[in-house]
Amino acid sequence: MEVTFQFPRNGLDENWAVSKQPNLSSISLLNVRPYDVQDTRCRGGQRPGLDKWGAGNQIGGAAYPVVAMCSVTYTELDE
């Protein structure tokens, strides 16, 4: 017996019971993306992992450790 499944290209939706789940959505997804980045076609696939920045050493080196971080929000105003 052959069973065909479609990839849940509408993404993660945890707002419904399984019996009421919207079409092409899933209640459980982890590290997946619906569209292939290079071919821009919907076929599903694993999201790439994150790599260490640089050589993997501590930012600033052992002599200059990061002691404080902050975030900045920038908004460009139309004049």
N, CA, C and O of each residue as an XYZ file, in Angstrom:
316
protein
N       0.843     -1.178      0.000
C       0.000      0.000      0.000
C       0.886      1.238      0.000
O       1.836      1.328      0.778
N       0.581      2.173     -0.854
C       1.339      3.414     -0.954
C       0.536      4.545     -0.336
O      -0.654      4.706     -0.610
N       1.213      5.335      0.514
C       0.574      6.486      1.165
C       1.372      7.721      0.796
O       2.598      7.722      0.909
N       0.696      8.774      0.356
C       1.355     10.016     -0.030
C       1.057     11.097      1.006
O      -0.094     11.307      1.392
N       2.112     11.775      1.449
C       1.979     12.878      2.396
C       2.470     14.147      1.739
O       3.454     14.123      1.001
N       1.805     15.247      1.994
C       2.288     16.539      1.523
C       3.065     17.213      2.644
O       2.724     17.085      3.820
N       4.113     17.931      2.263
C       4.912     18.662      3.241
C       4.067     19.780      3.841
O       3.353     20.461      3.105
N       4.127     19.991      5.160
C       3.322     21.051      5.799
C       3.870     22.438      5.497
O       4.457     23.084      6.366
N       3.675     22.898      4.254
C       4.269     24.161      3.818
C       3.647     25.388      4.468
O       4.198     26.483      4.351
N       2.504     25.237      5.157
C       1.909     26.366      5.879
C       2.485     26.508      7.278
O       2.046     27.356      8.055
N       3.463     25.680      7.593
C       4.234     25.857      8.815
C       3.614     25.317     10.078
O       2.678     24.518     10.053
N       4.158     25.772     11.174
C       3.766     25.348     12.506
C       2.521     26.096     12.956
O       2.443     27.319     12.839
N       1.548     25.352     13.473
C       0.329     25.959     14.004
C      -0.097     25.146     15.220
O      -0.653     24.056     15.086
N       0.165     25.682     16.397
C      -0.127     24.974     17.645
C      -1.437     25.432     18.279
O      -1.675     25.161     19.456
N      -2.295     26.123     17.518
C      -3.507     26.706     18.085
C      -4.722     25.795     18.046
O      -5.776     26.159     18.567
N      -4.598     24.616     17.441
C      -5.760     23.765     17.226
C      -5.508     22.352     17.724
O      -4.364     21.917     17.854
N      -6.587     21.650     17.998
C      -6.485     20.225     18.263
C      -6.104     19.537     16.959
O      -6.317     20.093     15.881
N      -5.544     18.338     17.044
C      -5.098     17.634     15.843
C      -6.238     17.452     14.847
O      -6.017     17.565     13.642
N      -7.429     17.177     15.313
C      -8.566     16.959     14.416
C      -9.018     18.242     13.715
O      -9.705     18.170     12.696
N      -8.650     19.407     14.237
C      -9.045     20.698     13.652
C      -7.869     21.416     12.982
O      -7.985     22.580     12.599
N      -6.756     20.729     12.845
C      -5.547     21.332     12.299
C      -5.791     21.846     10.872
O      -6.332     21.112     10.045
N      -5.396     23.102     10.569
C      -5.549     23.628      9.208
C      -4.753     22.802      8.190
O      -3.728     22.210      8.529
N      -5.226     22.768      6.959
C      -4.551     22.020      5.905
C      -3.120     22.498      5.720
O      -2.823     23.688      5.823
N      -2.257     21.556      5.447
C      -0.836     21.802      5.160
C      -0.106     22.526      6.283
O       0.849     23.261      6.032
N      -0.551     22.322      7.519
C       0.162     22.835      8.686
C       0.472     21.654      9.590
O      -0.045     20.555      9.390
N       1.310     21.882     10.575
C       1.709     20.809     11.477
C       1.692     21.311     12.908
O       1.886     22.498     13.172
N       1.457     20.390     13.823
C       1.461     20.746     15.236
C       2.870     20.618     15.825
O       3.128     21.075     16.939
N       3.784     19.990     15.064
C       5.133     19.768     15.563
C       6.136     19.835     14.417
O       6.139     18.968     13.544
N       6.981     20.853     14.415
C       8.043     20.998     13.423
C       9.314     21.419     14.143
O       9.262     22.145     15.136
N      10.454     20.963     13.639
C      11.729     21.328     14.247
C      12.803     21.374     13.172
O      13.073     20.372     12.510
N      13.411     22.533     13.003
C      14.517     22.719     12.065
C      14.187     22.336     10.631
O      14.969     21.643      9.980
N      13.059     22.771     10.142
C      12.698     22.534      8.752
C      12.278     23.841      8.101
O      11.901     24.800      8.774
N      12.349     23.856      6.795
C      11.848     24.995      6.048
C      11.138     24.460      4.808
O      11.548     23.446      4.243
N      10.083     25.134      4.389
C       9.280     24.584      3.292
C       9.889     24.777      1.912
O       9.658     23.951      1.029
N      10.659     25.834      1.696
C      11.140     26.139      0.355
C      12.644     25.962      0.252
O      13.386     26.369      1.146
N      13.086     25.362     -0.824
C      14.499     25.220     -1.121
C      15.030     26.593     -1.516
O      14.471     27.236     -2.405
N      16.088     27.047     -0.880
C      16.600     28.391     -1.096
C      17.170     28.564     -2.494
O      16.966     29.608     -3.115
N      17.876     27.570     -3.000
C      18.515     27.700     -4.306
C      17.525     27.508     -5.447
O      17.562     28.252     -6.427
N      16.652     26.533     -5.337
C      15.712     26.250     -6.427
C      14.385     26.985     -6.274
O      13.575     26.990     -7.201
N      14.153     27.597     -5.138
C      12.900     28.289     -4.796
C      11.675     27.451     -5.151
O      10.714     27.946     -5.739
N      11.730     26.195     -4.787
C      10.565     25.344     -4.983
C      10.181     24.708     -3.659
O      11.028     24.494     -2.792
N       8.920     24.414     -3.513
C       8.414     23.843     -2.266
C       8.652     22.344     -2.265
O       7.965     21.598     -2.963
N       9.618     21.909     -1.487
C       9.876     20.478     -1.393
C      10.249     20.048      0.010
O      10.405     18.855      0.270
N      10.394     21.003      0.921
C      10.744     20.674      2.295
C      12.211     20.333      2.424
O      12.851     19.897      1.468
N      12.723     20.534      3.594
C      14.125     20.195      3.825
C      14.585     20.669      5.183
O      13.886     21.408      5.876
N      15.772     20.230      5.548
C      16.332     20.585      6.843
C      16.924     21.981      6.782
O      17.593     22.351      5.817
N      16.664     22.746      7.829
C      17.266     24.072      7.930
C      18.741     23.890      8.276
O      19.072     23.048      9.111
N      19.632     24.660      7.657
C      21.050     24.480      7.952
C      21.382     24.871      9.384
O      20.730     25.730      9.977
N      22.388     24.237      9.917
C      22.816     24.541     11.278
C      23.551     25.866     11.348
O      23.861     26.468     10.319
N      23.825     26.310     12.540
C      24.550     27.558     12.733
C      26.027     27.254     12.922
O      26.387     26.325     13.646
N      26.868     28.022     12.282
C      28.308     27.856     12.409
C      28.861     28.881     13.379
O      28.283     29.948     13.585
N      29.989     28.535     13.968
C      30.662     29.504     14.832
C      31.233     30.615     13.979
O      31.671     30.386     12.851
N      31.228     31.805     14.515
C      31.789     32.946     13.819
C      33.297     32.913     13.970
O      33.799     32.608     15.051
N      34.017     33.215     12.926
C      35.472     33.256     12.988
C      36.060     31.878     13.208
O      35.520     30.880     12.731
N      37.149     31.827     13.920
C      37.855     30.570     14.157
C      37.287     29.822     15.357
O      37.831     28.791     15.754
N      36.215     30.319     15.933
C      35.629     29.662     17.095
C      36.216     30.127     18.407
O      35.846     29.626     19.469
N      37.130     31.084     18.345
C      37.729     31.610     19.566
C      36.777     32.589     20.224
O      35.801     33.031     19.618
N      37.071     32.917     21.459
C      36.260     33.894     22.170
C      36.402     35.246     21.496
O      37.505     35.637     21.112
N      35.297     35.964     21.349
C      35.341     37.292     20.740
C      36.225     38.198     21.590
O      36.025     38.314     22.799
N      37.188     38.829     20.963
C      38.104     39.704     21.683
C      39.302     38.969     22.264
O      40.249     39.604     22.728
N      39.273     37.651     22.246
C      40.376     36.867     22.801
C      40.255     36.741     24.310
O      39.450     37.428     24.939
N      41.049     35.873     24.875
C      40.985     35.608     26.318
C      41.364     36.832     27.145
O      40.896     36.990     28.273
N      42.211     37.697     26.588
C      42.654     38.879     27.331
C      41.574     39.969     27.360
O      41.597     40.835     28.235
N      40.625     39.935     26.405
C      39.599     40.972     26.312
C      38.205     40.337     26.198
O      37.590     40.397     25.133
N      37.709     39.739     27.266
C      36.403     39.088     27.183
C      35.267     40.110     27.050
O      35.402     41.255     27.480
N      34.168     39.693     26.460
C      32.989     40.549     26.348
C      32.358     40.652     27.730
O      32.043     39.636     28.349
N      32.171     41.882     28.216
C      31.612     42.063     29.553
C      30.225     42.692     29.529
O      29.519     42.644     30.536
N      29.818     43.275     28.415
C      28.495     43.884     28.338
C      28.045     43.889     26.881
O      28.843     44.103     25.968
N      26.768     43.652     26.685
C      26.210     43.693     25.337
C      24.915     44.482     25.388
O      24.259     44.549     26.427
N      24.550     45.075     24.267
C      23.293     45.798     24.204
C      22.717     45.648     22.802
O      23.398     45.165     21.897
N      21.488     46.053     22.624
C      20.886     46.034     21.298
C      20.503     47.461     20.919
O      20.216     48.290     21.782
N      20.504     47.729     19.627
C      20.195     49.053     19.119
C      19.109     48.908     18.067
O      19.191     48.039     17.200
N      18.101     49.748     18.142
C      17.057     49.780     17.129
C      17.184     51.065     16.341
O      17.289     52.151     16.911
N      17.175     50.936     15.032
C      17.351     52.089     14.157
C      16.113     52.232     13.292
O      15.683     51.264     12.665
N      15.545     53.398     13.250
C      14.387     53.676     12.413
C      14.694     54.866     11.528
O      15.081     55.931     12.008
N      14.517     54.672     10.232
C      14.766     55.754      9.307
C      13.450     56.484      9.045
O      12.460     55.866      8.654
N      13.442     57.778      9.257
C      12.239     58.570      9.090
C      12.196     59.183      7.705
O      13.210     59.684      7.217
N      11.056     59.152      7.075
C      10.868     59.821      5.791
C      10.630     61.303      6.039
O       9.829     61.674      6.897
N      11.308     62.127      5.306
C      11.134     63.566      5.510
C      10.435     64.199      4.343
O      10.204     65.408      4.343
